[in-house]
Amino acid sequence: MIVLCLVSILLLTFYIREGESGPIHSVRGAVSVVTTPVRVLGSLVATPFNAAGNVMGNLTASQETLSELREQNAELTAQVAELSESKKTSERLESLLNLQSTYNLTSTAARIIGNSSDAWSRAVTIDKGTAAGFSCGMAVCNSGGVIGQIVEVSATTSTVQLITDEGSGVSAMIQSTRAQGMLQGQPDGSLRLSYVSTESDVKVGDIVITSGIGGVYPKGLPLGTVSSVEKSDNDVYYTIVVRAQSTAENNEEVLVITSLTDDQIASDQDVASANKSGAVTSASTKDEDSSEDSSDDSE
């Protein structure tokens, strides 16, 4: 080892002191000439492999990044859906509060938990009953207006007969003219306003509201809009089709009206006007039928 070190030192000394034409420089040049092609060839051979290694490394990193981005996207999508649902729920509840405030309703909120499976009736089930103070005959609304009344009740649930049910009847009137009538559900789920005298002024687009007669529905709540009016010769009453203001479809929350104020019940003048048209007689018949049905169910 010592000998090799001494030889290396001597060669380095001679290399430094000799000129460019010295023997050691000549040997170095010859070796360089021989090894340069080898180095170039090695570089050419190694370059593709180095590039491939870099590409594989980048692909691996890209796959990991892509997986992370997918996870983040899934989390963000879930958060957006949750926020959207919360916003929609908030908007629905705010609409119910607006209805409650606008019409000064004494009411309790409930949630729709089921629809009628009977092809011959139109009803929904809500998640509160006698334990919440509910009873048969109470009116039920959503944010758009009246949808029906309670016809069956248990401790924790209630069945709401919709105004589109064939057995339903609601004392109603044309908002603009105060013409009295009876809004009745039809077999096809449509609504017809009956017992409106042909002497009254009724036109398409007129708003139909509750009259307050019968003490079930507060006076003035929206029911629907007149979609067609027909009158034949010698007819005493119009044939009026009404498009419902609101339905139970695509709704989740409702208000159950638990009591009425004196202002929300029809005046004697309203009752007298309805008596002339025959609407009160029809309303009484409908109420009696509903009461009998409820009594039969409870027995």
C-alpha positions as CSV (number, residue, x, y, z in Angstrom):
1,M,0.0,0.0,0.0
2,I,2.9,2.4,0.9
3,V,4.6,1.5,-2.3
4,L,1.5,2.4,-4.4
5,C,1.1,5.7,-2.6
6,L,4.8,6.6,-3.3
7,V,4.4,5.6,-7.0
8,S,1.2,7.7,-7.3
9,I,2.9,10.7,-5.7
10,L,5.9,10.4,-8.1
11,L,3.6,10.1,-11.2
12,L,1.6,13.1,-10.1
13,T,4.9,15.1,-9.6
14,F,6.2,14.1,-13.0
15,Y,2.8,14.9,-14.6
16,I,2.8,18.4,-13.2
17,R,6.4,19.2,-14.0
18,E,6.5,17.7,-17.5
19,G,5.2,19.6,-20.6
20,E,2.1,18.8,-22.7
21,S,4.3,16.6,-24.9
22,G,5.6,14.5,-22.0
23,P,5.2,10.7,-21.9
24,I,2.5,10.7,-19.1
25,H,0.4,13.3,-21.0
26,S,0.8,11.2,-24.1
27,V,-0.5,8.1,-22.3
28,R,-3.4,10.0,-20.8
29,G,-4.4,11.2,-24.3
30,A,-4.3,7.8,-25.8
31,V,-6.4,6.3,-23.0
32,S,-8.9,9.1,-23.4
33,V,-9.2,8.4,-27.2
34,V,-9.9,4.8,-26.4
35,T,-12.4,5.3,-23.6
36,T,-14.4,8.2,-25.0
37,P,-16.5,6.1,-27.5
38,V,-17.2,3.6,-24.7
39,R,-18.4,6.4,-22.4
40,V,-20.6,7.9,-25.2
41,L,-22.1,4.4,-26.0
42,G,-22.8,3.8,-22.3
43,S,-24.6,7.1,-22.1
44,L,-26.7,6.4,-25.1
45,V,-27.7,3.0,-23.7
46,A,-28.5,4.3,-20.2
47,T,-30.5,7.3,-21.3
48,P,-33.7,5.4,-22.3
49,F,-33.6,3.5,-19.1
50,N,-33.2,6.6,-17.0
51,A,-36.1,8.2,-18.9
52,A,-38.3,5.2,-18.3
53,G,-37.5,5.2,-14.6
54,N,-38.4,8.9,-14.4
55,V,-41.7,8.2,-16.2
56,M,-42.6,5.3,-13.9
57,G,-41.8,7.4,-10.9
58,N,-44.0,10.2,-12.2
59,L,-46.8,7.7,-13.0
60,T,-46.7,6.3,-9.5
61,A,-46.9,9.8,-8.0
62,S,-49.7,10.7,-10.4
63,Q,-51.8,7.6,-9.4
64,E,-51.3,8.5,-5.7
65,T,-52.3,12.1,-6.3
66,L,-55.3,11.0,-8.4
67,S,-56.5,8.7,-5.6
68,E,-56.2,11.5,-3.1
69,L,-58.1,13.9,-5.4
70,R,-60.9,11.3,-5.8
71,E,-61.2,10.9,-2.0
72,Q,-61.3,14.7,-1.6
73,N,-63.9,15.0,-4.4
74,A,-66.1,12.4,-2.7
75,E,-65.9,14.2,0.6
76,L,-66.7,17.5,-0.9
77,T,-69.6,16.0,-2.9
78,A,-71.1,14.6,0.3
79,Q,-70.7,17.9,2.1
80,V,-72.4,19.8,-0.8
81,A,-75.3,17.3,-0.7
82,E,-75.6,17.7,3.0
83,L,-75.6,21.5,2.8
84,S,-78.1,21.5,0.0
85,E,-80.5,19.2,1.9
86,S,-80.2,21.4,5.0
87,K,-80.9,24.5,2.9
88,K,-84.0,22.9,1.3
89,T,-85.3,21.8,4.7
90,S,-84.7,25.3,6.1
91,E,-86.5,26.9,3.2
92,R,-89.5,24.5,3.6
93,L,-89.8,25.2,7.4
94,E,-89.4,29.0,6.7
95,S,-92.3,28.8,4.3
96,L,-94.5,27.1,6.9
97,L,-93.6,29.7,9.4
98,N,-94.5,32.4,6.9
99,L,-97.9,30.8,6.3
100,Q,-98.4,30.5,10.1
101,S,-97.5,34.1,10.6
102,T,-99.5,35.5,7.6
103,Y,-102.8,33.8,8.6
104,N,-102.2,33.9,12.4
105,L,-102.6,30.1,12.7
106,T,-102.6,28.2,16.0
107,S,-100.9,25.1,14.7
108,T,-98.4,22.3,15.3
109,A,-95.8,21.1,12.7
110,A,-95.8,17.4,11.7
111,R,-94.0,15.3,9.1
112,I,-95.5,13.2,6.3
113,I,-94.4,9.6,6.8
114,G,-96.6,7.7,4.3
115,N,-99.1,7.9,1.4
116,S,-102.3,6.1,0.9
117,S,-101.9,2.7,-0.8
118,D,-105.6,2.5,-1.5
119,A,-106.5,3.3,-5.1
120,W,-109.9,4.5,-4.1
121,S,-108.8,7.2,-1.6
122,R,-106.2,10.0,-1.4
123,A,-104.6,10.4,2.0
124,V,-101.3,10.8,3.8
125,T,-100.1,9.7,7.2
126,I,-98.3,12.2,9.5
127,D,-96.1,11.4,12.5
128,K,-98.2,12.9,15.3
129,G,-101.5,12.0,16.9
130,T,-103.5,12.5,20.1
131,A,-100.3,12.7,22.1
132,A,-99.6,16.0,20.3
133,G,-103.2,17.2,20.8
134,F,-104.5,16.2,17.4
135,S,-108.1,15.1,16.8
136,C,-110.4,14.3,13.8
137,G,-111.6,17.2,11.8
138,M,-108.4,19.4,12.2
139,A,-107.3,21.1,9.1
140,V,-103.9,20.4,7.6
141,C,-101.8,22.8,5.4
142,N,-98.4,22.9,3.7
143,S,-96.5,26.0,2.7
144,G,-98.9,26.6,-0.3
145,G,-102.2,26.3,1.5
146,V,-104.8,23.7,2.5
147,I,-104.2,20.0,1.7
148,G,-106.8,18.2,3.8
149,Q,-108.1,17.3,7.2
150,I,-107.5,14.6,9.8
151,V,-110.0,11.8,9.6
152,E,-108.3,9.1,11.7
153,V,-106.0,9.5,14.7
154,S,-104.0,7.3,17.0
155,A,-101.6,8.3,19.8
156,T,-98.6,8.8,17.5
157,T,-100.0,9.1,14.0
158,S,-102.9,10.7,12.0
159,T,-104.4,10.0,8.7
160,V,-105.1,13.1,6.6
161,Q,-107.8,13.0,3.9
162,L,-106.6,15.2,1.0
163,I,-108.9,17.7,-0.6
164,T,-108.5,15.8,-3.9
165,D,-110.1,12.7,-2.4
166,E,-113.6,12.0,-3.8
167,G,-115.1,12.1,-0.4
168,S,-113.7,15.5,0.5
169,G,-115.7,18.7,0.6
170,V,-114.4,22.1,1.7
171,S,-116.6,25.2,2.1
172,A,-115.0,27.7,-0.3
173,M,-115.5,31.0,-2.1
174,I,-114.1,33.0,-5.0
175,Q,-111.8,35.5,-3.4
176,S,-112.6,38.5,-5.6
177,T,-116.4,38.2,-5.6
178,R,-117.0,36.3,-2.4
179,A,-119.3,33.9,-4.3
180,Q,-119.8,30.8,-2.1
181,G,-119.5,27.2,-3.2
182,M,-118.3,23.7,-2.2
183,L,-114.9,22.5,-3.4
184,Q,-115.1,18.8,-4.0
185,G,-112.6,16.1,-4.9
186,Q,-113.3,14.1,-8.0
187,P,-112.5,10.4,-8.9
188,D,-109.6,11.4,-11.1
189,G,-108.0,13.6,-8.4
190,S,-109.1,16.9,-9.8
191,L,-111.2,19.5,-8.0
192,R,-114.6,21.0,-8.8
193,L,-116.2,24.0,-7.2
194,S,-119.9,23.3,-7.0
195,Y,-123.0,25.3,-6.1
196,V,-121.7,28.6,-7.4
197,S,-124.7,30.5,-8.9
198,T,-124.5,31.5,-12.6
199,E,-125.5,35.0,-11.4
200,S,-122.0,35.3,-9.9
201,D,-119.1,36.6,-11.9
202,V,-116.5,33.8,-12.2
203,K,-113.6,33.7,-14.6
204,V,-110.5,31.6,-15.3
205,G,-107.7,32.6,-13.0
206,D,-109.9,33.5,-10.1
207,I,-108.4,32.5,-6.7
208,V,-110.5,30.1,-4.6
209,I,-110.1,30.3,-0.8
210,T,-111.7,28.7,2.3
211,S,-114.9,30.4,3.5
212,G,-114.6,29.5,7.2
213,I,-118.0,27.9,7.2
214,G,-118.3,24.7,9.2
215,G,-115.5,25.6,11.6
216,V,-112.9,23.2,10.1
217,Y,-110.8,25.4,7.9
218,P,-109.8,29.0,8.8
219,K,-111.3,31.6,6.5
220,G,-109.1,32.9,3.7
221,L,-106.6,30.0,3.2
222,P,-105.6,29.3,-0.4
223,L,-107.3,26.3,-2.1
224,G,-106.6,26.8,-5.8
225,T,-107.2,28.7,-9.0
226,V,-110.1,28.4,-11.4
227,S,-108.9,26.6,-14.5
228,S,-112.2,26.4,-16.4
229,V,-115.7,27.7,-16.2
230,E,-118.7,26.3,-18.1
231,K,-122.4,27.3,-18.1
232,S,-125.1,25.7,-20.2
233,D,-128.6,27.1,-20.9
234,N,-131.0,26.9,-18.0
235,D,-128.1,25.8,-15.6
236,V,-128.5,27.2,-12.1
237,Y,-124.8,26.6,-11.2
238,Y,-121.5,26.9,-13.0
239,T,-119.4,23.9,-13.7
240,I,-116.0,25.1,-12.3
241,V,-112.8,23.1,-12.4
242,V,-110.1,24.3,-9.9
243,R,-106.4,23.6,-10.0
244,A,-105.1,22.9,-6.5
245,Q,-102.9,25.5,-5.0
246,S,-100.9,22.9,-3.3
247,T,-100.7,19.1,-3.0
248,A,-99.1,16.6,-0.6
249,E,-96.8,15.3,-3.3
250,N,-93.1,16.2,-2.8
251,N,-93.9,17.6,0.6
252,E,-92.4,16.5,3.9
253,E,-93.6,18.9,6.6
254,V,-97.1,20.2,7.3
255,L,-99.0,22.4,9.8
256,V,-102.0,21.0,11.7
257,I,-104.4,23.7,12.7
258,T,-105.4,22.9,16.3
259,S,-107.8,25.8,17.0
260,L,-109.6,28.7,15.3
261,T,-110.2,32.2,16.4
262,D,-113.5,34.0,16.0
263,D,-112.1,36.0,13.1
264,Q,-111.2,32.8,11.3
265,I,-114.8,31.5,11.3
266,A,-117.4,32.5,8.7
267,S,-119.6,35.4,9.7
268,D,-123.4,35.1,9.8
269,Q,-123.6,37.0,6.5
270,D,-121.2,34.4,4.8
271,V,-123.4,31.6,6.2
272,A,-126.6,33.2,4.9
273,S,-125.0,33.7,1.5
274,A,-123.9,30.1,1.4
275,N,-127.3,28.9,2.5
276,K,-128.9,30.5,-0.6
277,S,-126.5,28.7,-2.9
278,G,-126.9,25.3,-1.1
279,A,-123.2,25.1,-0.2
280,V,-123.9,24.9,3.5
281,T,-126.3,21.9,3.1
282,S,-123.6,20.1,1.0
283,A,-120.9,20.9,3.6
284,S,-123.0,19.6,6.4
285,T,-123.6,16.4,4.6
286,K,-119.9,16.0,3.9
287,D,-119.0,16.7,7.6
288,E,-121.6,14.1,8.8
289,D,-120.2,11.5,6.4
290,S,-116.7,12.1,7.7
291,S,-117.8,12.0,11.3
292,E,-119.7,8.7,10.7
293,D,-116.6,7.2,9.0
294,S,-114.4,8.2,11.9
295,S,-116.8,6.8,14.4
296,D,-117.1,3.5,12.5
297,D,-113.3,3.2,12.4
298,S,-112.9,3.9,16.1
299,E,-115.5,1.2,16.9
